[in-house]
Structure formats: C-alpha cells, structure tokens
C-alpha cells in the first residue's frame, strides 16, 4: 500500500524532477510548469515562493490546484 499523503521532493523521488525543476525547488520557489512552452523547449515555471512543506515545493495556489484532483504524492483521487 502506498502513502498517498507523502510529500514529494527531489530527494524522495528524484526521477519525478528535471534538473531545472530541482534547481527551482532548491531555491525555495514553485516549479509548477505553466505549460506555455512548445514541446522540446525549456519549461516556464511559476517561481513564486514555495509554501513551506508543500508537496513538490509548490506555492499555495499550485498546491491547492494539485490537491483538487490529486493526492499529495501526485496520484489521482479518482
């Protein structure tokens, strides 16, 4: 059984973060992909301050958005 409420970080799940996302995470910023880049281009990330203890290091807004349909570990709620 998995722990759906576990917090995901580049140190618990390194395969779920690109080097760029890890760098943004390590700077205390939100690495949510804003989705405005074409395939193969660098991601544009939110980079607002991370919410302390938020899964994936997301800011308050993006952690809330994730948790609407997903568990903190990123798995779907449905």
C-alpha positions in Angstrom: 0.0 0.0 0.0 1.3 3.4 -0.9 1.2 6.5 1.3 -0.8 8.9 -0.8 -0.3 11.7 1.7 3.5 11.7 1.5 5.3 14.8 0.4 7.2 14.5 -2.9 10.6 16.2 -3.2 13.6 15.8 -5.5 15.2 13.9 -2.6 12.4 11.4 -2.0 11.6 11.0 -5.7 14.5 12.2 -7.9 13.0 10.7 -11.0 10.0 13.0 -10.9 12.0 16.2 -11.2 14.1 17.5 -14.1 17.4 19.2 -13.2 15.7 22.6 -13.8 12.8 21.7 -11.5 15.2 20.6 -8.8 17.1 23.8 -9.1 14.0 25.9 -8.7 12.8 23.7 -5.8 16.2 24.1 -4.1 15.9 27.9 -4.4 12.6 27.8 -2.5 10.5 28.5 -5.5 7.5 26.8 -7.1 8.4 24.6 -10.0 4.8 24.2 -11.4 5.1 24.0 -15.2 3.0 26.9 -16.6 2.5 24.9 -19.9 3.4 27.8 -22.2 6.3 26.2 -23.9 6.3 24.1 -27.1 7.4 20.5 -26.9 11.2 20.3 -26.6 11.6 23.8 -25.2 12.5 24.6 -21.6 9.6 24.7 -19.1 8.4 28.0 -17.8 7.9 27.5 -14.1 5.8 29.6 -11.7 8.8 30.5 -9.4 6.6 32.1 -6.7 7.8 31.3 -3.2 7.1 27.7 -2.2 4.6 27.0 0.6 6.6 25.5 3.5 6.1 21.8 3.5 4.1 21.7 0.2 4.4 18.6 -1.9 6.6 19.2 -5.0 7.6 22.5 -3.4 4.6 24.2 -4.9 3.3 27.7 -4.0 0.0 28.0 -2.1 -2.0 28.4 -5.4 -0.4 25.5 -7.2 -0.5 23.1 -4.2 -4.3 23.9 -3.9 -4.7 23.2 -7.7 -2.9 19.9 -7.4 -4.9 18.8 -4.4 -8.2 19.4 -6.1 -7.8 16.2 -8.2 -4.7 14.5 -6.8 -3.2 13.2 -3.6 -0.1 14.9 -2.2 2.0 12.1 -3.8 0.6 13.1 -7.2 -1.7 10.1 -7.7 -5.2 10.8 -9.0 -8.0 10.9 -6.4 -10.5 9.1 -8.7 
